[in-house]
Amino acid sequence: MGGSVRTLDPERPLGRALVLEGDRIAAVLDDAADAPAGARRIDLAGACVLPGLVDAHVHFPSWALARRELRLFGCRSLAEAVERVQTAAQTVPGGAWLRGRGWRDESWSEKPTRQALDRVAPGVRIALRAHDGHSLWLSSAALAAAGGDLAVPGGVVETDDAGEPTGILREESAWRFYDAHAGASYAETLDAMRAGLPAAAAAGVTGVHDKDGGRGAPELFAELRDAGELTLRVWQSLPADRLGAIAPQLDDPMLRVGYVKAFMDGTLGSSTARLLDGSGVEITSSARLADLIRKAESAGFALAVHAIGDQANRDALDAFAAAATPGARHRIEHAQCIAPVDVERFAALGIAASVQYTHATSDRDLAERLWAARLDRAYPYRSLLTAGVRLAGGSDAPVEELDPLAGLRAAVLRTDSERPPWRPEQAIPAEAALESFTVAPAWLSFAEHRRGRLRAGFDADLTVLDRDPLADPPVSLAAAHVVATMVAGTWVRDPGW
């Protein structure tokens, strides 16, 4: 009472009060006076209740660890980055790893090398992931851990004129090295995740579609659940190489394992996105993806595939056309560059686009430089929506912040600063953006009959904002902030009402 209720239910889009009973919604009311006698009443004081916001693409364990690692976001030069490394290295115990994330060298006059790290932190094992997570910058001491075993199919090992590794690994080579040598321990990861849960609740997050299935996320989340500490709902992926090892797990209300994650190509920032001009790195061929789709469906899983470049997206669509069963709720992750002729194919094939709106705002300068000839197909969110494609919103945290409101603003405003909107014709309406963080994630996780909207009988997963974000968009959305968060009828961010 005392506020508004945005249900996202087309049959009853706006209410004045919500009645909760246990972990479910009992009723949506047009008048708070109709609440049951004796019910405890909360005055929202102008706030707005929404269905719980869900981040449809997050690497939760990696994000939780990144909150404790050296941050290289915003470094404008090699010198600035190594200065931060030098300061951080002074606190690293002997033999330990210095981990960091966030560097982007596209505009640096000097490129990152192992020698640059060695000069400021000799003998320290340093592993620094790029902003996009697809490149890894290593010191000489770190490289030594692999004993020269760096090459892997689908990976890139950069070398100097003498044929020696520069310290930069990309794609599969970067991931294999990190997981084998530099990754955090299970106990450290679990502790970081436990500490990250309140931060996710503070951002209004009631659920995530996690992508770290290959880094132990199913087991880590299960331990938090079993301890009664899991305060958000998880739709968990498995990497393609675990297909067959784990069966779908769909009955648990907090942790469900139901889809397989694969990769077609790399990224814009690492210059490994696979494009129609033949450039980039192919991680999975169209034929191989088609085989994975068949195997996933046979085992009872949906499939999500990372595709950035226009060639990668086309190859993925070809695979779905060849192998997918209609209605299987498959998805393409990122979908950042799509040839216009392929936009309609998403809708025709029923493939959802799991997109991260903040990538458009943070990548705009790089896209204009590297994709100058294909900007008409870059981050085409409005084109996809107009074609009838289901959009699911996410952050790709820790690549971007775990913050659905930032994603909503990027979707609607197409800018994250005082700069003019970037390609504003691809902005989407506020309600469509909000549905991509609520209705679409519920549908993708086969939970549309329980979550994503506010209806009697649905789970009491709520995000409360200080104002109605749809009252006067984009102004109302731009100024909104999270007041409270509820999962299964329990406040996980409690405003003290």
Residue pairs with C-beta under 8 A, 6 or more apart in sequence:
1 16
1 17
1 32
1 35
1 41
1 42
1 43
1 44
2 32
2 43
2 44
2 45
2 46
2 47
3 43
3 44
3 45
3 46
3 47
3 48
3 49
4 14
4 15
4 16
4 44
4 48
4 49
4 468
4 471
5 14
5 15
5 16
5 17
5 18
5 28
5 48
5 49
5 454
6 13
6 14
6 48
6 49
6 50
6 51
6 434
6 454
6 468
6 469
6 470
7 13
7 14
7 15
7 28
7 51
7 453
7 454
7 455
8 50
8 51
8 431
8 434
8 435
8 438
8 439
8 452
8 453
8 454
9 28
9 453
9 454
9 455
12 28
12 455
15 28
15 29
15 30
15 454
16 29
16 30
16 31
16 32
17 28
17 29
17 31
17 32
17 34
17 35
18 25
18 27
18 28
18 29
18 49
18 454
18 462
19 25
19 26
19 27
19 28
19 29
19 35
19 36
19 39
20 26
20 460
20 489
22 460
22 489
23 459
23 460
23 488
23 489
23 490
24 457
24 458
24 459
24 460
24 489
25 454
25 455
25 456
25 457
25 458
25 459
25 460
26 456
27 456
28 454
28 455
28 456
29 35
32 41
35 41
42 497
43 497
44 464
46 466
46 467
47 464
47 465
47 466
47 467
47 483
47 484
48 464
48 465
48 466
48 467
48 468
48 469
48 471
49 454
49 462
49 463
49 464
50 434
50 438
50 454
50 462
50 463
50 464
50 465
50 469
51 438
51 439
51 451
51 452
51 453
51 454
51 461
51 462
51 463
52 204
52 205
52 206
52 207
52 438
52 451
52 461
52 462
52 463
52 485
52 486
52 487
53 203
53 204
53 205
53 206
53 404
53 437
53 438
53 463
54 205
54 206
54 207
54 208
54 209
54 233
54 404
54 437
54 438
54 441
54 442
54 451
54 452
55 205
55 207
55 208
55 209
55 393
55 394
55 395
55 397
55 402
55 404
55 437
55 441
56 208
56 209
56 354
56 392
56 393
56 394
56 436
56 437
56 440
56 441
56 444
57 209
57 211
57 333
57 354
57 356
57 392
57 394
57 395
57 396
58 208
58 209
58 210
58 211
58 394
58 395
58 396
58 397
58 402
59 133
59 210
59 211
59 212
59 215
59 396
59 397
59 398
60 193
60 196
60 200
60 208
60 210
60 212
60 217
60 221
60 234
60 397
61 189
61 192
61 193
61 210
61 212
61 215
61 216
61 217
61 220
62 133
62 212
62 215
62 398
63 196
63 397
63 398
63 402
64 189
64 192
64 193
64 195
64 196
65 99
65 184
65 188
65 189
65 192
66 101
66 397
66 398
67 192
67 195
67 196
67 199
67 398
68 192
69 99
69 100
69 101
70 84
70 85
70 88
70 98
70 99
70 100
70 101
70 128
71 84
71 100
71 101
71 102
72 81
72 84
72 100
72 101
72 102
72 103
72 128
73 101
73 102
73 131
74 102
75 81
75 84
75 102
75 103
75 104
76 107
76 108
77 108
77 109
77 110
78 105
78 108
78 109
78 110
78 111
78 112
78 116
79 110
81 103
81 112
82 116
82 117
82 119
82 120
83 120
84 100
85 98
85 100
85 117
85 120
85 121
85 126
85 128
86 120
86 121
88 98
88 100
89 98
89 120
89 121
89 124
89 126
92 98
92 121
92 124
95 125
96 125
97 125
97 126
97 127
97 142
97 182
98 121
98 124
98 125
98 126
98 127
99 127
99 128
99 129
99 182
99 184
100 126
100 127
100 128
100 129
101 128
101 129
101 130
101 131
101 133
101 398
102 129
102 130
102 131
103 112
103 128
103 130
103 131
103 137
104 130
104 131
104 269
104 366
105 111
105 112
105 130
106 269
106 366
106 369
106 370
107 365
110 116
111 166
111 168
112 128
112 137
112 167
112 168
113 160
113 166
113 167
113 168
114 137
114 138
114 139
114 140
114 142
114 143
114 165
114 166
114 167
115 140
115 167
117 124
117 126
117 128
117 137
117 138
117 139
117 140
117 167
118 139
118 140
118 141
121 139
123 141
124 139
124 141
125 139
125 141
125 142
125 145
125 182
126 137
126 138
126 139
126 141
126 142
127 136
127 137
127 138
127 142
127 177
127 178
127 181
127 182
128 136
128 137
128 138
129 135
129 136
129 137
129 174
129 178
130 136
130 137
130 269
130 270
131 269
131 399
132 267
132 268
132 269
132 270
132 399
133 398
133 399
134 170
134 171
134 174
134 266
134 267
134 269
134 270
134 272
135 168
135 169
135 170
135 174
135 269
135 270
136 168
136 169
136 170
136 173
136 174
136 177
136 178
137 167
137 168
138 167
138 168
138 169
138 177
139 167
140 167
142 181
142 182
143 150
143 165
143 167
145 181
145 182
146 177
146 180
146 181
150 157
150 165
150 169
150 173
150 177
151 157
151 173
152 172
152 173
152 176
153 172
154 171
154 172
154 263
154 281
154 282
154 283
154 284
155 169
155 170
155 171
155 172
155 173
155 174
155 175
155 176
156 169
156 170
156 171
156 173
156 272
156 281
157 165
157 169
157 173
158 165
158 166
158 167
158 168
158 169
158 170
159 165
159 166
160 166
169 177
170 266
170 270
170 272
170 281
171 266
171 270
171 272
171 281
171 283
172 283
179 214
179 215
183 215
184 192
186 216
186 220
189 215
189 216
189 220
190 220
190 223
190 224
193 220
193 221
193 224
194 224
194 229
197 224
197 229
197 230
197 231
197 232
197 492
198 231
198 492
198 493
199 402
200 208
200 231
200 232
200 402
201 231
201 232
201 485
201 487
201 492
201 493
202 482
202 485
202 493
203 402
203 403
203 404
203 405
203 482
204 404
204 405
204 463
204 464
204 465
204 482
204 485
204 493
205 232
205 402
205 404
205 463
205 485
206 232
206 233
206 461
206 462
206 463
206 485
206 486
206 487
206 492
207 232
207 233
207 234
207 235
207 441
207 451
207 461
207 487
208 232
208 233
208 234
208 235
209 235
209 237
209 354
209 392
209 394
209 441
209 444
209 445
210 217
210 221
210 234
210 235
210 236
210 237
211 237
211 261
211 304
211 333
212 237
213 236
213 237
213 238
213 239
213 242
213 257
213 261
214 238
214 239
214 241
214 242
214 261
217 236
217 237
218 236
218 238
218 246
218 255
218 257
221 230
221 234
221 236
221 255
222 255
224 230
225 252
225 254
225 255
230 254
230 255
231 487
231 490
231 492
232 487
232 492
233 253
233 254
233 255
233 256
233 451
233 461
233 487
234 254
234 255
234 256
235 256
235 258
235 259
235 441
235 444
235 445
236 255
236 256
236 257
236 258
237 257
237 259
237 260
237 261
237 304
238 245
238 246
238 257
238 259
238 260
238 261
238 301
239 260
239 261
239 262
240 260
240 261
240 262
240 284
240 292
243 260
243 292
243 295
243 296
243 299
243 301
244 295
244 299
246 257
247 299
247 300
248 257
248 258
248 299
248 300
248 301
249 255
249 256
249 257
249 258
250 256
250 257
250 258
250 446
253 459
253 488
254 488
256 445
258 300
258 301
258 302
258 445
258 446
259 296
259 301
259 302
259 303
259 304
259 331
260 292
260 296
260 301
260 302
260 303
260 304
261 303
261 304
261 305
261 306
261 333
262 284
262 289
262 292
262 303
262 304
262 305
262 306
263 283
263 284
263 305
263 306
264 274
264 282
264 283
264 284
264 289
264 305
264 306
264 307
264 308
264 312
264 313
264 315
264 316
265 272
265 273
265 274
265 280
265 281
265 282
265 283
265 306
265 307
265 308
265 309
265 311
265 312
266 272
266 273
266 274
266 280
266 281
266 283
266 308
267 273
267 308
268 308
268 336
268 337
268 363
268 366
268 367
268 370
268 371
269 363
269 366
271 279
271 280
271 370
272 280
272 281
273 280
273 308
273 309
273 312
273 336
273 337
274 280
274 281
274 282
274 308
274 309
274 311
274 312
274 315
275 309
275 310
275 311
275 337
275 374
276 309
276 310
276 311
276 314
276 339
278 311
280 309
280 311
280 312
282 312
284 292
284 305
285 315
286 315
286 316
286 318
286 319
286 322
287 319
289 305
289 315
289 316
289 319
289 323
290 318
290 319
290 322
290 323
291 323
292 303
293 303
293 319
293 320
293 323
293 324
293 330
294 323
296 302
296 303
297 303
297 323
297 324
297 325
297 328
302 328
302 329
302 330
302 331
302 444
303 328
303 330
303 331
304 330
304 331
304 332
304 333
304 354
305 316
305 319
305 330
305 331
305 332
305 333
306 332
306 333
306 334
307 313
307 315
307 316
307 332
307 333
307 334
307 335
308 334
308 336
308 337
309 336
309 337
310 337
310 338
310 339
310 342
310 374
310 377
313 332
313 335
313 337
313 338
313 339
313 342
314 339
314 342
316 332
317 332
317 342
317 345
317 346
317 349
317 351
320 330
320 349
320 351
321 345
321 349
324 330
324 349
324 351
326 350
327 350
328 350
329 352
329 443
329 444
329 446
330 350
330 351
330 352
331 351
331 352
331 353
331 354
331 392
331 444
332 346
332 351
332 352
332 353
332 354
333 354
334 354
334 355
334 356
334 359
334 396
335 346
335 353
335 354
335 355
335 384
336 355
336 359
336 363
336 378
336 379
337 371
337 374
337 377
337 378
337 379
338 346
338 377
338 380
338 383
338 384
339 377
340 376
340 377
340 383
343 380
343 383
343 384
343 387
343 389
344 387
345 351
346 352
346 353
346 384
346 387
346 389
347 387
347 388
347 389
351 389
352 389
352 390
352 391
352 392
352 440
352 444
353 384
353 389
353 390
353 391
353 392
354 392
354 394
354 444
355 379
355 381
355 384
355 391
355 392
355 393
355 394
355 436
356 393
356 394
356 395
356 396
356 399
356 400
356 407
357 381
357 393
357 407
357 408
357 410
357 411
357 433
358 395
358 400
358 401
358 406
358 407
358 410
358 416
359 379
359 396
359 399
359 400
360 378
360 379
360 381
360 410
360 414
360 422
360 423
360 426
361 410
361 414
361 415
361 416
361 417
361 422
362 400
362 416
363 379
364 422
367 375
367 378
367 379
368 375
371 378
375 423
378 423
379 423
379 426
380 426
381 391
381 411
381 426
381 427
381 428
382 425
382 426
382 427
382 428
383 426
384 391
385 391
385 428
385 432
390 440
390 443
390 444
391 428
391 432
391 436
391 440
392 436
392 440
392 441
392 444
393 404
393 407
393 408
393 411
393 433
393 436
393 437
393 440
393 441
394 407
395 401
395 402
395 403
395 404
395 406
395 407
400 406
404 437
404 463
405 465
405 477
405 480
405 481
405 482
406 416
407 433
407 437
408 430
408 433
408 434
408 437
408 469
408 477
409 416
409 474
409 477
409 478
410 416
411 427
411 428
411 432
411 433
411 436
412 427
412 428
412 429
412 430
412 433
412 473
412 474
412 477
413 421
413 427
413 474
413 478
414 421
414 422
414 423
414 424
414 426
414 427
415 421
415 422
421 427
429 473
430 469
430 470
430 473
430 474
430 477
431 470
434 469
434 470
438 452
438 453
439 448
439 452
439 453
440 452
441 452
442 448
442 450
442 451
442 452
442 453
443 452
450 458
450 459
451 458
451 459
451 461
454 462
459 488
460 486
460 488
460 489
461 486
461 487
461 488
462 484
462 485
462 486
463 482
463 484
463 485
463 486
464 482
464 483
464 484
464 485
464 486
464 495
465 480
465 481
465 482
465 483
466 480
466 481
466 482
466 483
467 476
467 479
467 480
468 476
469 476
469 477
469 480
470 476
470 477
482 493
483 495
484 491
484 493
484 494
484 495
484 497
485 491
485 492
485 493
486 492
